[in-house]
């Protein structure tokens, strides 16, 4: 009787994260959450007293995103020749750093 070799359906399904990867992401998230207060204080300081206008806007945007969530994005899927029926899709932009 033959043994070994590739078997249909054997192994972890494609796209599934390993336990080690899941643990690493979880611990990274926990480490980042420990610095939340410091990071928010820094953002508030930059938003109020930052040297450049772009730094102040960026810090203010980051604070608002964390306080109220990121805004919904609307996408219009109409073809360039106008033959398709317009389809409006609204979705939330997800930040990989969000826990």
N, CA, C and O atoms as a GROMACS GRO file, in nm:
protein
  396
    1UNK      N    1   0.084  -0.116   0.000
    1UNK     CA    2   0.000   0.000   0.000
    1UNK      C    3   0.089   0.124   0.000
    1UNK      O    4   0.177   0.135   0.086
    2UNK      N    5   0.070   0.218  -0.096
    2UNK     CA    6   0.154   0.337  -0.103
    2UNK      C    7   0.128   0.430   0.015
    2UNK      O    8   0.016   0.440   0.065
    3UNK      N    9   0.234   0.496   0.058
    3UNK     CA   10   0.223   0.588   0.170
    3UNK      C   11   0.285   0.722   0.134
    3UNK      O   12   0.371   0.729   0.046
    4UNK      N   13   0.242   0.826   0.200
    4UNK     CA   14   0.300   0.958   0.180
    4UNK      C   15   0.251   1.022   0.052
    4UNK      O   16   0.155   0.977  -0.009
    5UNK      N   17   0.318   1.127   0.014
    5UNK     CA   18   0.279   1.198  -0.107
    5UNK      C   19   0.172   1.301  -0.080
    5UNK      O   20   0.123   1.316   0.033
    6UNK      N   21   0.135   1.373  -0.187
    6UNK     CA   22   0.036   1.479  -0.175
    6UNK      C   23  -0.104   1.419  -0.170
    6UNK      O   24  -0.140   1.335  -0.253
    7UNK      N   25  -0.182   1.463  -0.073
    7UNK     CA   26  -0.321   1.417  -0.063
    7UNK      C   27  -0.413   1.536  -0.087
    7UNK      O   28  -0.385   1.646  -0.041
    8UNK      N   29  -0.520   1.513  -0.156
    8UNK     CA   30  -0.620   1.616  -0.182
    8UNK      C   31  -0.675   1.668  -0.050
    8UNK      O   32  -0.718   1.591   0.035
    9UNK      N   33  -0.674   1.800  -0.033
    9UNK     CA   34  -0.732   1.862   0.086
    9UNK      C   35  -0.645   1.856   0.210
    9UNK      O   36  -0.689   1.898   0.318
   10UNK      N   37  -0.523   1.805   0.199
   10UNK     CA   38  -0.437   1.795   0.317
   10UNK      C   39  -0.373   1.930   0.348
   10UNK      O   40  -0.350   2.011   0.258
   11UNK      N   41  -0.345   1.954   0.473
   11UNK     CA   42  -0.274   2.075   0.515
   11UNK      C   43  -0.368   2.190   0.547
   11UNK      O   44  -0.491   2.177   0.540
   12UNK      N   45  -0.308   2.303   0.582
   12UNK     CA   46  -0.384   2.421   0.617
   12UNK      C   47  -0.436   2.486   0.488
   12UNK      O   48  -0.362   2.499   0.392
   13UNK      N   49  -0.564   2.527   0.486
   13UNK     CA   50  -0.619   2.591   0.366
   13UNK      C   51  -0.543   2.718   0.331
   13UNK      O   52  -0.495   2.789   0.419
   14UNK      N   53  -0.533   2.747   0.202
   14UNK     CA   54  -0.463   2.868   0.156
   14UNK      C   55  -0.530   2.992   0.214
   14UNK      O   56  -0.653   2.999   0.222
   15UNK      N   57  -0.450   3.088   0.253
   15UNK     CA   58  -0.501   3.213   0.308
   15UNK      C   59  -0.526   3.210   0.457
   15UNK      O   60  -0.555   3.314   0.517
   16UNK      N   61  -0.516   3.094   0.519
   16UNK     CA   62  -0.537   3.083   0.663
   16UNK      C   63  -0.406   3.113   0.734
   16UNK      O   64  -0.300   3.063   0.695
   17UNK      N   65  -0.412   3.192   0.837
   17UNK     CA   66  -0.290   3.226   0.911
   17UNK      C   67  -0.256   3.115   1.010
   17UNK      O   68  -0.344   3.050   1.066
   18UNK      N   69  -0.127   3.095   1.030
   18UNK     CA   70  -0.083   2.995   1.126
   18UNK      C   71  -0.105   3.048   1.268
   18UNK      O   72  -0.124   3.167   1.289
   19UNK      N   73  -0.102   2.959   1.364
   19UNK     CA   74  -0.119   2.998   1.504
   19UNK      C   75  -0.008   3.094   1.546
   19UNK      O   76  -0.032   3.188   1.621
   20UNK      N   77   0.114   3.070   1.498
   20UNK     CA   78   0.225   3.158   1.533
   20UNK      C   79   0.202   3.300   1.482
   20UNK      O   80   0.230   3.397   1.553
   21UNK      N   81   0.150   3.313   1.359
   21UNK     CA   82   0.124   3.446   1.303
   21UNK      C   83   0.014   3.515   1.382
   21UNK      O   84   0.024   3.634   1.411
   22UNK      N   85  -0.092   3.442   1.416
   22UNK     CA   86  -0.202   3.500   1.494
   22UNK      C   87  -0.152   3.548   1.629
   22UNK      O   88  -0.191   3.657   1.674
   23UNK      N   89  -0.067   3.470   1.695
   23UNK     CA   90  -0.014   3.510   1.826
   23UNK      C   91   0.076   3.632   1.814
   23UNK      O   92   0.072   3.720   1.900
   24UNK      N   93   0.156   3.638   1.708
   24UNK     CA   94   0.246   3.751   1.687
   24UNK      C   95   0.165   3.880   1.667
   24UNK      O   96   0.198   3.983   1.725
   25UNK      N   97   0.060   3.873   1.586
   25UNK     CA   98  -0.023   3.990   1.562
   25UNK      C   99  -0.092   4.034   1.691
   25UNK      O  100  -0.100   4.153   1.720
   26UNK      N  101  -0.143   3.937   1.767
   26UNK     CA  102  -0.211   3.969   1.892
   26UNK      C  103  -0.115   4.035   1.991
   26UNK      O  104  -0.152   4.133   2.056
   27UNK      N  105   0.006   3.984   2.002
   27UNK     CA  106   0.100   4.042   2.098
   27UNK      C  107   0.145   4.180   2.052
   27UNK      O  108   0.167   4.269   2.135
   28UNK      N  109   0.160   4.200   1.922
   28UNK     CA  110   0.198   4.331   1.868
   28UNK      C  111   0.088   4.433   1.899
   28UNK      O  112   0.116   4.547   1.936
   29UNK      N  113  -0.037   4.390   1.883
   29UNK     CA  114  -0.149   4.478   1.911
   29UNK      C  115  -0.153   4.514   2.060
   29UNK      O  116  -0.178   4.629   2.096
   30UNK      N  117  -0.128   4.416   2.146
   30UNK     CA  118  -0.127   4.442   2.290
   30UNK      C  119  -0.016   4.540   2.327
   30UNK      O  120  -0.036   4.629   2.410
   31UNK      N  121   0.101   4.524   2.266
   31UNK     CA  122   0.212   4.616   2.294
   31UNK      C  123   0.177   4.757   2.251
   31UNK      O  124   0.206   4.853   2.322
   32UNK      N  125   0.115   4.770   2.135
   32UNK     CA  126   0.078   4.903   2.086
   32UNK      C  127  -0.027   4.967   2.176
   32UNK      O  128  -0.021   5.088   2.201
   33UNK      N  129  -0.122   4.888   2.226
   33UNK     CA  130  -0.228   4.942   2.311
   33UNK      C  131  -0.174   4.994   2.444
   33UNK      O  132  -0.236   5.080   2.506
   34UNK      N  133  -0.060   4.944   2.486
   34UNK     CA  134   0.000   4.991   2.611
   34UNK      C  135   0.046   5.136   2.598
   34UNK      O  136   0.062   5.205   2.700
   35UNK      N  137   0.066   5.185   2.476
   35UNK     CA  138   0.116   5.321   2.453
   35UNK      C  139   0.008   5.415   2.402
   35UNK      O  140   0.040   5.522   2.350
   36UNK      N  141  -0.117   5.377   2.416
   36UNK     CA  142  -0.228   5.457   2.363
   36UNK      C  143  -0.230   5.598   2.423
   36UNK      O  144  -0.242   5.696   2.349
   37UNK      N  145  -0.220   5.607   2.554
   37UNK     CA  146  -0.230   5.737   2.619
   37UNK      C  147  -0.117   5.830   2.573
   37UNK      O  148  -0.140   5.948   2.545
   38UNK      N  149   0.004   5.778   2.566
   38UNK     CA  150   0.120   5.858   2.523
   38UNK      C  151   0.101   5.905   2.380
   38UNK      O  152   0.127   6.021   2.347
   39UNK      N  153   0.056   5.814   2.294
   39UNK     CA  154   0.037   5.848   2.153
   39UNK      C  155  -0.072   5.953   2.135
   39UNK      O  156  -0.056   6.046   2.056
   40UNK      N  157  -0.181   5.940   2.208
   40UNK     CA  158  -0.288   6.039   2.198
   40UNK      C  159  -0.242   6.176   2.247
   40UNK      O  160  -0.276   6.279   2.188
   41UNK      N  161  -0.165   6.178   2.357
   41UNK     CA  162  -0.113   6.306   2.407
   41UNK      C  163  -0.022   6.371   2.302
   41UNK      O  164  -0.027   6.493   2.283
   42UNK      N  165   0.060   6.290   2.236
   42UNK     CA  166   0.149   6.343   2.133
   42UNK      C  167   0.069   6.398   2.015
   42UNK      O  168   0.102   6.504   1.961
   43UNK      N  169  -0.036   6.327   1.975
   43UNK     CA  170  -0.120   6.375   1.865
   43UNK      C  171  -0.189   6.506   1.901
   43UNK      O  172  -0.198   6.597   1.818
   44UNK      N  173  -0.238   6.515   2.023
   44UNK     CA  174  -0.304   6.638   2.068
   44UNK      C  175  -0.205   6.754   2.067
   44UNK      O  176  -0.238   6.864   2.024
   45UNK      N  177  -0.084   6.729   2.115
   45UNK     CA  178   0.019   6.833   2.118
   45UNK      C  179   0.054   6.879   1.977
   45UNK      O  180   0.064   6.999   1.951
   46UNK      N  181   0.073   6.784   1.887
   46UNK     CA  182   0.108   6.820   1.748
   46UNK      C  183  -0.008   6.893   1.681
   46UNK      O  184   0.014   6.990   1.609
   47UNK      N  185  -0.131   6.847   1.705
   47UNK     CA  186  -0.248   6.911   1.645
   47UNK      C  187  -0.260   7.057   1.690
   47UNK      O  188  -0.303   7.143   1.612
   48UNK      N  189  -0.222   7.085   1.813
   48UNK     CA  190  -0.235   7.222   1.865
   48UNK      C  191  -0.113   7.308   1.843
   48UNK      O  192  -0.126   7.428   1.819
   49UNK      N  193   0.005   7.249   1.851
   49UNK     CA  194   0.127   7.330   1.850
   49UNK      C  195   0.229   7.285   1.745
   49UNK      O  196   0.345   7.327   1.751
   50UNK      N  197   0.189   7.202   1.650
   50UNK     CA  198   0.283   7.154   1.548
   50UNK      C  199   0.339   7.266   1.464
   50UNK      O  200   0.272   7.366   1.440
   51UNK      N  201   0.463   7.250   1.419
   51UNK     CA  202   0.531   7.353   1.342
   51UNK      C  203   0.471   7.366   1.203
   51UNK      O  204   0.445   7.477   1.157
   52UNK      N  205   0.448   7.254   1.136
   52UNK     CA  206   0.395   7.262   1.001
   52UNK      C  207   0.244   7.238   1.001
   52UNK      O  208   0.190   7.167   1.085
   53UNK      N  209   0.179   7.300   0.905
   53UNK     CA  210   0.034   7.286   0.894
   53UNK      C  211  -0.005   7.143   0.859
   53UNK      O  212  -0.106   7.092   0.908
   54UNK      N  213   0.075   7.077   0.775
   54UNK     CA  214   0.043   6.939   0.737
   54UNK      C  215   0.052   6.844   0.857
   54UNK      O  216  -0.027   6.750   0.867
   55UNK      N  217   0.146   6.869   0.947
   55UNK     CA  218   0.157   6.785   1.068
   55UNK      C  219   0.036   6.804   1.157
   55UNK      O  220  -0.014   6.708   1.214
   56UNK      N  221  -0.011   6.929   1.170
   56UNK     CA  222  -0.129   6.955   1.254
   56UNK      C  223  -0.254   6.890   1.195
   56UNK      O  224  -0.335   6.833   1.268
   57UNK      N  225  -0.269   6.900   1.062
   57UNK     CA  226  -0.386   6.839   0.996
   57UNK      C  227  -0.382   6.687   1.010
   57UNK      O  228  -0.484   6.624   1.038
   58UNK      N  229  -0.266   6.630   0.989
   58UNK     CA  230  -0.251   6.485   0.999
   58UNK      C  231  -0.282   6.436   1.140
   58UNK      O  232  -0.351   6.335   1.158
   59UNK      N  233  -0.232   6.506   1.240
   59UNK     CA  234  -0.258   6.468   1.380
   59UNK      C  235  -0.405   6.483   1.414
   59UNK      O  236  -0.462   6.397   1.482
   60UNK      N  237  -0.467   6.591   1.368
   60UNK     CA  238  -0.610   6.612   1.395
   60UNK      C  239  -0.694   6.503   1.328
   60UNK      O  240  -0.790   6.454   1.388
   61UNK      N  241  -0.659   6.467   1.206
   61UNK     CA  242  -0.730   6.361   1.135
   61UNK      C  243  -0.717   6.229   1.209
   61UNK      O  244  -0.815   6.156   1.224
   62UNK      N  245  -0.598   6.198   1.256
   62UNK     CA  246  -0.576   6.074   1.329
   62UNK      C  247  -0.659   6.071   1.458
   62UNK      O  248  -0.715   5.967   1.493
   63UNK      N  249  -0.667   6.184   1.526
   63UNK     CA  250  -0.748   6.190   1.649
   63UNK      C  251  -0.896   6.169   1.619
   63UNK      O  252  -0.964   6.095   1.690
   64UNK      N  253  -0.945   6.234   1.514
   64UNK     CA  254  -1.086   6.220   1.478
   64UNK      C  255  -1.118   6.077   1.433
   64UNK      O  256  -1.223   6.023   1.468
   65UNK      N  257  -1.027   6.016   1.357
   65UNK     CA  258  -1.048   5.878   1.312
   65UNK      C  259  -1.059   5.783   1.430
   65UNK      O  260  -1.140   5.690   1.429
   66UNK      N  261  -0.978   5.806   1.531
   66UNK     CA  262  -0.981   5.717   1.647
   66UNK      C  263  -1.102   5.744   1.735
   66UNK      O  264  -1.156   5.653   1.798
   67UNK      N  265  -1.146   5.869   1.740
   67UNK     CA  266  -1.260   5.903   1.823
   67UNK      C  267  -1.394   5.868   1.762
   67UNK      O  268  -1.486   5.826   1.832
   68UNK      N  269  -1.406   5.887   1.630
   68UNK     CA  270  -1.536   5.870   1.565
   68UNK      C  271  -1.536   5.764   1.456
   68UNK      O  272  -1.640   5.738   1.395
   69UNK      N  273  -1.423   5.701   1.429
   69UNK     CA  274  -1.414   5.603   1.322
   69UNK      C  275  -1.384   5.672   1.190
   69UNK      O  276  -1.406   5.792   1.174
   70UNK      N  277  -1.333   5.595   1.097
   70UNK     CA  278  -1.300   5.651   0.966
   70UNK      C  279  -1.428   5.672   0.886
   70UNK      O  280  -1.523   5.595   0.900
   71UNK      N  281  -1.431   5.776   0.801
   71UNK     CA  282  -1.552   5.803   0.723
   71UNK      C  283  -1.578   5.695   0.619
   71UNK      O  284  -1.486   5.626   0.574
   72UNK      N  285  -1.704   5.682   0.581
   72UNK     CA  286  -1.741   5.586   0.477
   72UNK      C  287  -1.693   5.640   0.343
   72UNK      O  288  -1.689   5.762   0.321
   73UNK      N  289  -1.658   5.549   0.252
   73UNK     CA  290  -1.611   5.587   0.120
   73UNK      C  291  -1.715   5.542   0.019
   73UNK      O  292  -1.760   5.428   0.022
   74UNK      N  293  -1.754   5.632  -0.071
   74UNK     CA  294  -1.852   5.600  -0.174
   74UNK      C  295  -1.779   5.582  -0.306
   74UNK      O  296  -1.695   5.665  -0.343
   75UNK      N  297  -1.810   5.474  -0.378
   75UNK     CA  298  -1.747   5.445  -0.506
   75UNK      C  299  -1.856   5.435  -0.612
   75UNK      O  300  -1.955   5.364  -0.592
   76UNK      N  301  -1.840   5.505  -0.723
   76UNK     CA  302  -1.935   5.499  -0.834
   76UNK      C  303  -1.877   5.406  -0.940
   76UNK      O  304  -1.771   5.434  -0.996
   77UNK      N  305  -1.947   5.295  -0.969
   77UNK     CA  306  -1.898   5.195  -1.063
   77UNK      C  307  -1.960   5.209  -1.202
   77UNK      O  308  -1.994   5.108  -1.263
   78UNK      N  309  -1.977   5.330  -1.252
   78UNK     CA  310  -2.031   5.353  -1.385
   78UNK      C  311  -1.918   5.340  -1.486
   78UNK      O  312  -1.808   5.392  -1.464
   79UNK      N  313  -1.944   5.269  -1.598
   79UNK     CA  314  -1.840   5.254  -1.699
   79UNK      C  315  -1.820   5.386  -1.772
   79UNK      O  316  -1.905   5.476  -1.765
   80UNK      N  317  -1.708   5.399  -1.840
   80UNK     CA  318  -1.674   5.524  -1.907
   80UNK      C  319  -1.771   5.556  -2.022
   80UNK      O  320  -1.793   5.673  -2.053
   81UNK      N  321  -1.829   5.452  -2.086
   81UNK     CA  322  -1.924   5.479  -2.195
   81UNK      C  323  -2.067   5.495  -2.144
   81UNK      O  324  -2.158   5.523  -2.222
   82UNK      N  325  -2.088   5.478  -2.016
   82UNK     CA  326  -2.219   5.501  -1.955
   82UNK      C  327  -2.319   5.389  -1.973
   82UNK      O  328  -2.436   5.407  -1.941
   83UNK      N  329  -2.277   5.272  -2.024
   83UNK     CA  330  -2.371   5.164  -2.049
   83UNK      C  331  -2.411   5.089  -1.922
   83UNK      O  332  -2.521   5.034  -1.915
   84UNK      N  333  -2.326   5.086  -1.823
   84UNK     CA  334  -2.359   5.016  -1.698
   84UNK      C  335  -2.451   5.101  -1.612
   84UNK      O  336  -2.446   5.224  -1.616
   85UNK      N  337  -2.533   5.036  -1.535
   85UNK     CA  338  -2.616   5.105  -1.438
   85UNK      C  339  -2.524   5.148  -1.324
   85UNK      O  340  -2.446   5.068  -1.273
   86UNK      N  341  -2.532   5.274  -1.283
   86UNK     CA  342  -2.445   5.316  -1.172
   86UNK      C  343  -2.477   5.237  -1.046
   86UNK      O  344  -2.593   5.213  -1.013
   87UNK      N  345  -2.375   5.197  -0.979
   87UNK     CA  346  -2.389   5.119  -0.857
   87UNK      C  347  -2.305   5.186  -0.750
   87UNK      O  348  -2.183   5.191  -0.762
   88UNK      N  349  -2.368   5.236  -0.648
   88UNK     CA  350  -2.297   5.306  -0.541
   88UNK      C  351  -2.266   5.204  -0.431
   88UNK      O  352  -2.356   5.138  -0.380
   89UNK      N  353  -2.140   5.194  -0.397
   89UNK     CA  354  -2.096   5.102  -0.293
   89UNK      C  355  -2.038   5.184  -0.180
   89UNK      O  356  -1.951   5.269  -0.202
   90UNK      N  357  -2.085   5.161  -0.061
   90UNK     CA  358  -2.032   5.231   0.056
   90UNK      C  359  -1.965   5.128   0.144
   90UNK      O  360  -2.025   5.026   0.178
   91UNK      N  361  -1.841   5.156   0.182
   91UNK     CA  362  -1.768   5.063   0.267
   91UNK      C  363  -1.680   5.143   0.361
   91UNK      O  364  -1.646   5.258   0.335
   92UNK      N  365  -1.643   5.080   0.469
   92UNK     CA  366  -1.555   5.144   0.566
   92UNK      C  367  -1.412   5.110   0.531
   92UNK      O  368  -1.379   4.995   0.504
   93UNK      N  369  -1.328   5.211   0.531
   93UNK     CA  370  -1.185   5.189   0.508
   93UNK      C  371  -1.127   5.140   0.638
   93UNK      O  372  -1.138   5.206   0.741
   94UNK      N  373  -1.064   5.024   0.632
   94UNK     CA  374  -1.013   4.961   0.754
   94UNK      C  375  -0.862   4.982   0.762
   94UNK      O  376  -0.789   4.954   0.667
   95UNK      N  377  -0.820   5.029   0.875
   95UNK     CA  378  -0.679   5.047   0.902
   95UNK      C  379  -0.624   4.918   0.960
   95UNK      O  380  -0.680   4.867   1.057
   96UNK      N  381  -0.515   4.860   0.901
   96UNK     CA  382  -0.462   4.736   0.954
   96UNK      C  383  -0.422   4.742   1.101
   96UNK      O  384  -0.416   4.639   1.168
   97UNK      N  385  -0.395   4.862   1.149
   97UNK     CA  386  -0.356   4.877   1.288
   97UNK      C  387  -0.473   4.879   1.384
   97UNK      O  388  -0.454   4.874   1.506
   98UNK      N  389  -0.596   4.886   1.332
   98UNK     CA  390  -0.712   4.885   1.420
   98UNK      C  391  -0.729   4.749   1.483
   98UNK      O  392  -0.709   4.647   1.417
   99UNK      N  393  -0.765   4.745   1.607
   99UNK     CA  394  -0.778   4.619   1.677
   99UNK      C  395  -0.919   4.579   1.685
   99UNK      O  396  -0.950   4.474   1.741
   0.00000   0.00000   0.00000
